[in-house]
Amino acid sequence: MATFTKLASGSWRAQVRRKGRYVSETFLRREDARAWATEAERSIDRGLIPPPSRVKRLRTFSELIDLHVADMKEVGRAPGRSKDATLAMLRRELGDLGLEELDRERLVKFGRKRAAEGAGPVTVSMDIGAIRLVVSHAAAVHGLAVSVEQVELARIALKRLGLVGKSNERDRRPTDEEIERLTTYFDDNPRQIIPMSRIVRFAVATAMRQEEICKVTWPDLNVRTRMLTIRDRKDPRAKKGNDQRIPLLAVSGFDAMALIEEQRACRGNEHDRIFPYCHKSAGAAFTRACRELQIEDLHFHDLRHEGTSRLFEAGFTIEQVSLVTGHKDWKMLRRYTHLRPEALHAIAAARVA
């Protein structure tokens, strides 16, 4: 049974007590309070939790996005830079659509448009995934009557059309000659302020990402144990607090600890960071060098692939390699591993010895 109370402010409070549940909302008009109470009673009868009036009033997809972002911020999981950019694009492209307009046909049209603009199957797949995340959040968390099924049908249609798909596993590894050419190029360039030769070798020795290399500090280093702590390491399930200690090895052709001592000799400890440089600038310098040396299709991140593969070639197991690379899903680690067949000779010889 619903009761309605006029407050001193002039607003109306609707209270519903039904089947052991109690919910209440405040409205400016009695008519709105009565309509909400009727819908709340129906929801309780169906075994549902009545959504708050502010949620019930949501009408556009843009408002659903705002609701999702606000909820995630409230639990300390605000969208990162990449997801935030995707959501901003979705606001521009689909934000004005009413919730009833967010159907299979409209989403397929959106996917076709994105593909025509140059977005690849992986990008379109991520876009549809973001739409599904927002819609399913509204349905699951707030009980809104929005259809996740329509998004799933659109994904199926776009997959059949070849407009969404998974990324191809990249297997590009730099050759020893290419690494030698790159390090020589950087060493011979007096205008190169960032010690790119040392950073390239360190990336192979540790399998670290360029942002991680330019973030670690001297206090993160334990010289006695030859261990380095990487703070807030990238993890799809934990954006903060994912610290990992990794061993500084010398099995990849480069000695990680020796490279740090080399950096100390050149720069000292006047900076908190061991490699006090902008990681984007380091990446740009690497790309520029590859272009000038005509080394095709090589990215800085491929050095992480190379370092990971060399660990396997040195005879380490998946479990041991993950202690260096930080992979918690060993299936993901597999795609970083592209062993050269000739490396099996060295592994076999080590086992015999």
C-alpha positions as CSV (number, residue, x, y, z in Angstrom):
1,M,0.0,0.0,0.0
2,A,1.4,3.4,-1.0
3,T,1.2,6.5,1.2
4,F,1.8,10.1,0.2
5,T,3.0,12.8,2.5
6,K,3.3,16.5,1.6
7,L,6.6,17.9,3.0
8,A,7.3,21.4,4.3
9,S,9.1,22.2,1.1
10,G,5.9,21.6,-0.9
11,S,7.3,18.3,-2.4
12,W,5.5,15.0,-2.1
13,R,7.1,11.8,-0.6
14,A,5.8,8.5,-1.8
15,Q,6.3,5.5,0.4
16,V,5.6,1.9,-0.7
17,R,5.5,-1.1,1.7
18,R,4.8,-4.3,0.0
19,K,5.8,-8.0,0.5
20,G,8.3,-7.1,3.1
21,R,9.9,-4.3,1.0
22,Y,10.0,-0.6,1.7
23,V,11.0,2.0,-0.9
24,S,10.4,5.8,-1.0
25,E,11.0,8.7,-3.3
26,T,10.3,12.4,-3.3
27,F,8.6,14.3,-6.1
28,L,7.6,17.9,-6.9
29,R,4.1,16.8,-8.0
30,R,1.7,14.4,-6.4
31,E,0.8,13.0,-9.8
32,D,4.4,11.9,-10.4
33,A,4.6,10.4,-6.9
34,R,1.4,8.4,-7.5
35,A,2.7,7.2,-10.9
36,W,6.0,6.1,-9.4
37,A,4.3,4.3,-6.5
38,T,2.0,2.3,-8.9
39,E,5.0,1.2,-11.0
40,A,7.0,0.4,-7.8
41,E,4.2,-1.9,-6.6
42,R,4.1,-3.7,-9.9
43,S,7.9,-4.2,-9.9
44,I,7.8,-5.7,-6.4
45,D,5.0,-8.0,-7.4
46,R,7.3,-9.2,-10.3
47,G,10.1,-9.8,-7.8
48,L,12.1,-6.8,-9.0
49,I,13.6,-3.9,-7.2
50,P,12.0,-0.6,-8.2
51,P,14.6,1.7,-9.7
52,P,15.1,5.2,-8.2
53,S,13.1,7.9,-9.8
54,R,16.2,9.6,-11.1
55,V,17.1,6.4,-13.0
56,K,13.5,5.9,-14.1
57,R,13.6,9.3,-15.8
58,L,16.5,8.5,-18.0
59,R,15.6,8.7,-21.6
60,T,18.7,8.8,-23.8
61,F,21.8,6.6,-24.4
62,S,24.0,9.5,-23.3
63,E,22.3,9.5,-19.9
64,L,22.9,5.8,-19.6
65,I,26.6,6.4,-20.3
66,D,26.7,9.1,-17.6
67,L,24.9,6.7,-15.1
68,H,27.6,4.0,-15.8
69,V,30.5,6.4,-15.4
70,A,29.1,7.8,-12.2
71,D,28.5,4.4,-10.7
72,M,32.1,3.2,-11.6
73,K,33.6,6.3,-10.1
74,E,31.6,5.7,-6.9
75,V,33.3,2.3,-6.5
76,G,36.8,3.7,-7.4
77,R,36.8,2.2,-10.9
78,A,36.6,5.3,-13.1
79,P,37.1,4.6,-16.8
80,G,40.7,4.9,-18.1
81,R,41.9,7.1,-20.9
82,S,41.1,4.6,-23.7
83,K,37.6,3.7,-22.4
84,D,36.8,7.3,-21.7
85,A,37.7,8.2,-25.3
86,T,35.4,5.4,-26.6
87,L,32.5,6.5,-24.4
88,A,33.0,10.1,-25.6
89,M,32.7,8.9,-29.2
90,L,29.6,6.9,-28.4
91,R,28.0,10.0,-26.9
92,R,28.7,11.9,-30.1
93,E,27.4,9.1,-32.4
94,L,24.6,7.6,-30.4
95,G,24.0,9.8,-27.4
96,D,20.8,11.5,-28.6
97,L,19.1,8.2,-29.3
98,G,16.2,7.2,-27.0
99,L,16.5,3.9,-25.2
100,E,13.8,2.3,-27.4
101,E,15.8,3.4,-30.5
102,L,18.9,1.5,-29.4
103,D,17.9,-1.6,-31.4
104,R,19.7,-4.1,-33.6
105,E,19.1,-2.2,-36.9
106,R,20.4,1.1,-35.5
107,L,23.5,-0.6,-34.0
108,V,24.3,-2.4,-37.3
109,K,24.1,0.9,-39.1
110,F,26.5,2.4,-36.5
111,G,28.9,-0.5,-37.1
112,R,28.8,0.0,-40.9
113,K,29.4,3.7,-40.5
114,R,32.4,3.1,-38.2
115,A,33.9,0.6,-40.7
116,A,33.3,3.0,-43.6
117,E,35.3,5.7,-41.7
118,G,38.2,3.3,-41.4
119,A,37.7,1.6,-38.1
120,G,39.0,-2.0,-38.3
121,P,37.1,-5.1,-37.0
122,V,38.9,-5.0,-33.6
123,T,37.9,-1.3,-33.1
124,V,34.3,-1.9,-34.1
125,S,34.2,-4.9,-31.8
126,M,35.5,-2.8,-28.9
127,D,32.8,-0.1,-29.7
128,I,30.0,-2.7,-29.6
129,G,31.5,-4.1,-26.4
130,A,31.4,-0.7,-24.8
131,I,27.7,-0.3,-25.8
132,R,26.9,-3.7,-24.3
133,L,28.7,-2.8,-21.1
134,V,26.7,0.4,-20.6
135,V,23.4,-1.3,-21.5
136,S,23.9,-4.4,-19.4
137,H,25.0,-2.2,-16.4
138,A,21.8,-0.2,-16.6
139,A,19.7,-3.5,-16.8
140,A,21.6,-5.4,-14.1
141,V,22.4,-2.7,-11.6
142,H,19.4,-0.4,-11.9
143,G,16.7,-2.8,-13.4
144,L,16.1,-0.5,-16.4
145,A,14.0,-2.1,-19.2
146,V,16.8,-1.9,-21.8
147,S,17.5,-4.8,-24.2
148,V,21.0,-6.4,-24.0
149,E,19.7,-8.9,-26.6
150,Q,19.5,-6.2,-29.3
151,V,23.2,-5.4,-28.8
152,E,24.1,-9.1,-29.0
153,L,22.1,-9.5,-32.2
154,A,23.9,-6.5,-33.7
155,R,27.3,-8.1,-32.8
156,I,26.3,-11.3,-34.5
157,A,25.2,-9.4,-37.6
158,L,28.4,-7.3,-37.8
159,K,30.5,-10.5,-37.3
160,R,28.7,-12.2,-40.2
161,L,29.5,-9.1,-42.3
162,G,33.1,-9.3,-41.3
163,L,33.0,-5.9,-39.5
164,V,33.9,-7.1,-36.1
165,G,36.6,-9.7,-35.2
166,K,39.5,-10.5,-33.0
167,S,43.0,-9.1,-33.6
168,N,45.6,-11.1,-35.4
169,E,48.3,-12.3,-33.1
170,R,51.4,-10.3,-33.9
171,D,54.6,-12.4,-34.3
172,R,57.1,-9.7,-35.3
173,R,60.5,-10.2,-33.6
174,P,63.5,-8.0,-34.3
175,T,66.5,-9.7,-35.6
176,D,69.9,-9.4,-33.9
177,E,71.0,-7.3,-36.8
178,E,68.1,-4.9,-36.5
179,I,68.8,-4.4,-32.8
180,E,72.4,-3.8,-33.5
181,R,71.6,-1.3,-36.2
182,L,69.2,0.5,-33.8
183,T,71.6,0.7,-30.9
184,T,74.4,1.9,-33.2
185,Y,72.2,4.5,-34.7
186,F,71.3,5.9,-31.3
187,D,74.9,5.7,-30.0
188,D,76.2,7.6,-33.1
189,N,73.6,10.4,-32.8
190,P,75.0,13.2,-30.6
191,R,71.6,15.0,-30.7
192,Q,69.8,12.0,-29.1
193,I,69.2,13.1,-25.5
194,I,67.3,10.1,-24.4
195,P,69.7,7.1,-24.0
196,M,67.6,5.0,-26.4
197,S,70.3,2.4,-27.0
198,R,70.3,1.6,-23.3
199,I,66.5,1.7,-23.1
200,V,66.2,-0.7,-26.1
201,R,68.6,-3.2,-24.5
202,F,66.8,-2.8,-21.2
203,A,63.4,-3.5,-22.8
204,V,64.7,-6.8,-24.2
205,A,66.4,-7.7,-21.0
206,T,63.3,-7.2,-18.8
207,A,60.4,-7.5,-21.2
208,M,59.0,-4.3,-19.7
209,R,56.7,-1.8,-21.5
210,Q,58.1,1.5,-22.4
211,E,55.9,3.3,-19.9
212,E,57.0,1.0,-17.1
213,I,60.7,1.6,-18.0
214,C,60.3,5.3,-17.8
215,K,58.3,5.1,-14.5
216,V,60.5,2.9,-12.2
217,T,62.4,4.8,-9.5
218,W,65.6,4.3,-7.6
219,P,63.8,3.3,-4.4
220,D,62.1,0.6,-6.5
221,L,65.5,-1.0,-7.0
222,N,67.0,-3.5,-4.6
223,V,70.7,-3.9,-5.6
224,R,71.5,-6.7,-3.2
225,T,68.7,-9.0,-4.4
226,R,68.8,-7.7,-8.0
227,M,65.0,-7.1,-7.9
228,L,63.0,-4.2,-9.3
229,T,59.4,-3.3,-8.3
230,I,57.1,-2.1,-11.0
231,R,54.3,0.0,-9.5
232,D,50.6,-0.2,-10.7
233,R,51.5,-2.6,-13.4
234,K,49.0,-2.9,-16.2
235,D,46.3,-5.4,-15.4
236,P,42.8,-5.5,-16.9
237,R,41.3,-6.4,-13.5
238,A,43.2,-3.9,-11.3
239,K,44.2,-0.4,-12.4
240,K,45.9,0.5,-9.1
241,G,47.9,-1.4,-6.5
242,N,49.1,-4.0,-8.9
243,D,52.8,-3.8,-7.8
244,Q,55.1,-6.6,-9.0
245,R,58.7,-7.4,-8.1
246,I,60.7,-8.8,-11.0
247,P,64.2,-10.3,-11.1
248,L,66.9,-8.4,-13.1
249,L,68.3,-11.2,-15.3
250,A,71.1,-11.5,-17.7
251,V,69.9,-14.4,-19.9
252,S,68.6,-12.5,-22.9
253,G,71.9,-11.3,-24.3
254,F,71.7,-8.2,-22.2
255,D,72.3,-7.7,-18.4
256,A,69.4,-5.7,-16.9
257,M,71.3,-4.9,-13.7
258,A,74.4,-3.8,-15.6
259,L,72.3,-1.5,-17.7
260,I,70.9,0.2,-14.6
261,E,74.4,0.7,-13.2
262,E,75.4,2.1,-16.6
263,Q,72.5,4.5,-16.3
264,R,73.6,5.4,-12.8
265,A,77.1,6.2,-13.9
266,C,75.8,8.5,-16.6
267,R,73.0,10.3,-14.7
268,G,73.6,9.6,-11.0
269,N,70.6,9.6,-8.7
270,E,69.6,13.2,-9.1
271,H,66.2,12.1,-10.4
272,D,63.7,9.9,-8.6
273,R,63.2,7.8,-11.8
274,I,66.0,5.6,-13.1
275,F,65.1,6.5,-16.7
276,P,63.7,10.1,-16.2
277,Y,62.2,10.5,-19.7
278,C,58.8,10.8,-21.3
279,H,57.8,7.3,-22.5
280,K,56.0,8.9,-25.5
281,S,59.2,10.7,-26.5
282,A,61.1,7.4,-26.3
283,G,58.5,5.7,-28.4
284,A,58.6,8.5,-31.0
285,A,62.4,8.3,-31.1
286,F,62.2,4.5,-31.7
287,T,59.7,4.9,-34.5
288,R,61.8,7.7,-36.2
289,A,64.9,5.5,-36.1
290,C,63.1,2.6,-37.6
291,R,61.8,4.8,-40.4
292,E,65.3,6.3,-41.1
293,L,66.9,2.8,-41.0
294,Q,64.1,1.4,-43.2
295,I,63.3,-1.3,-40.6
296,E,59.7,-2.1,-41.5
297,D,56.8,-3.0,-39.2
298,L,58.7,-2.9,-35.9
299,H,57.2,-1.3,-32.8
300,F,58.7,-0.6,-29.5
301,H,56.3,-3.1,-27.9
302,D,57.8,-5.8,-30.1
303,L,60.8,-5.6,-27.8
304,R,58.6,-6.9,-25.0
305,H,57.7,-9.8,-27.3
306,E,61.4,-10.3,-27.9
307,G,62.4,-10.3,-24.3
308,T,59.6,-12.8,-23.4
309,S,60.6,-15.1,-26.2
310,R,64.2,-15.0,-25.2
311,L,63.2,-16.1,-21.6
312,F,61.5,-19.1,-23.1
313,E,64.5,-19.8,-25.3
314,A,66.7,-19.7,-22.2
315,G,64.7,-22.6,-20.8
316,F,62.3,-20.9,-18.4
317,T,58.8,-22.3,-17.9
318,I,55.6,-20.5,-18.4
319,E,55.2,-20.0,-14.6
320,Q,58.7,-18.6,-14.4
321,V,58.4,-16.3,-17.3
322,S,55.1,-14.9,-15.9
323,L,57.1,-13.7,-12.8
324,V,59.0,-11.4,-15.2
325,T,56.3,-10.3,-17.6
326,G,53.5,-10.0,-15.1
327,H,51.0,-12.1,-17.1
328,K,48.4,-13.7,-14.8
329,D,46.6,-15.4,-17.6
330,W,49.0,-17.9,-19.2
331,K,46.9,-18.0,-22.3
332,M,47.7,-14.4,-22.9
333,L,51.4,-15.1,-22.3
334,R,51.3,-17.6,-25.1
335,R,50.7,-14.9,-27.8
336,Y,53.9,-13.1,-26.7
337,T,55.9,-16.2,-27.3
338,H,57.3,-16.8,-30.8
339,L,60.3,-19.1,-30.5
340,R,62.8,-19.5,-33.2
341,P,63.3,-23.2,-34.0
342,E,67.1,-23.0,-33.7
343,A,66.7,-22.0,-30.1
344,L,65.7,-25.6,-29.3
345,H,69.3,-26.7,-29.7
346,A,70.5,-24.5,-26.9
347,I,67.6,-25.6,-24.6
348,A,68.4,-29.2,-25.4
349,A,72.1,-28.8,-24.7
350,A,71.3,-27.1,-21.3
351,R,69.2,-30.0,-20.3
352,V,71.9,-32.5,-21.2
353,A,74.5,-30.5,-19.2
